Amino acid sequence: MKEHILSTCEKTFVLDAIAENKRLDGRNVFDYRDLQIRFGKDFGCCEVSMGTTRVLGQVSCEIQQPKATRPNEGLLHINVGLSPMGAPHFETGRQSTTSLQLNRLLEKCIKDSRCVDLESLCIVAEEKVWCVRLDLNILNHEGNLIDCASVAALAALSHFRRPDVELTGDELIIYEAAVKEPIPLGIRHYPVCVSFAIFNKGKNIVVDPTEMEERVAEAELTLGVNGYKELCGVHLSGSTQSGPAIVRQCANKAINRATKVVGMIKEALAKDAELRGTNSERGFVECVRQGTLTSHGVPKIRLPIKHKLPLPSIEPEEIVESEEEEVSDDEIQILGSGMAELKNSTVKAAQEIELVETKQEVHDIDDDVEIVSEQLNSRRTTPGRRTKVQ
């Protein structure tokens, strides 16, 4: 499925709104969307949502031979997967420009900046090292994938634990988590990607752009900054009339954003460790909301509505006096573009109907049991019937 084309009216409307320092989602030009970090039950599983943009990160490891050029270092592979789940125009199993760009930016920001201590992954020099694989799956694409993917990558790598190993002679023993505590990866720093969209020949700058703003923007500047205010990567796509002043302005904004995001990652890791220490509910439990039509909870816009349900159609001779049922306190929860959820008394009514039907089935079974019991008793008390005992 091809990506839909923006009309000239849509582009003009977005550009005029940006020129007036206004955005379609109600944010200011330097406001970011809400960032949420959730960890799965297993180590190395992390889901990050930035507004309605969602990325799922999973880290795994295996033992391989090292590279001949770096025999004392482990391996780190980053793979970004795009599927129709994230956007209708994404294709499964095909390298696109977006996936290649995401892979290169993440490798430049995380791998080339020596974020992970690869020397600690060495088991036997020139023979056996740990190969760490980071898989990022785009669950929903609503703009600014690189920022959301970088946070998911850093959180998943920090949350991952590799098995402990022991080398006795030529025998390598890999211990399970129940025998020996797994070992975390050595994370030296947290390089976070911060993206800016540039409009109107460099006159207007927008942080955390949405999908429509990315498609209308003249250029997009991505800066990789860690918590120590060090620049780890720079990428500029598109063409615009920019100068040193714009880069300095974006760098100052990126430093403040990176410091805040690193603090949020460490806070989420500490909270998850506390929950695991107390054996409390953890994982994606907060995402699931029972009694609704969907499973993932996201920031919602609630619109109260009131309506009346029409009476069912009946025959003229069966007409009786009745009043229409009035239903209130209904909610329409908008989950994103093309997705919505209606949460009202329908779900509760369906549960009550199912409960009534279950009780009726149990009552029918009890009646059948009573009838059978009466028949057996009548046979036992029937005169003239004898039982021969051998």
Secondary structure, DSSP 8 states (H G I E B T S, - for coil): -------HHHHHHHHHHHHTT--TTS--TT----EEEEE-SSTTEEEEEETTEEEEEEEEEEEE---SS-TT--EEEEEEE--TTT-TT--TT---HHHHHHHHHHIIIIITTT-B-GGGGEEETTTEEEEEEEEEEEEE-SS-HHHHHHHHHHHHHHH-EE--EEEETTEEEE--TTTS--EE--B----EEEEEEEETTTTEEEES--HHHHHH-SEEEEEEE-TTS-EEEEEEEE-----HHHHHHHHHHHHHHHHHHHHHHHHHHHHHHHHHHTT---STTTTB-TTSS-SB-----EEEEEEE-------GGG-------EEEEEEEEEEETTEEEEESHHHHHHHHHHHHHHHHHHHHHHHHHHHHHHHHHHHHT-TT------
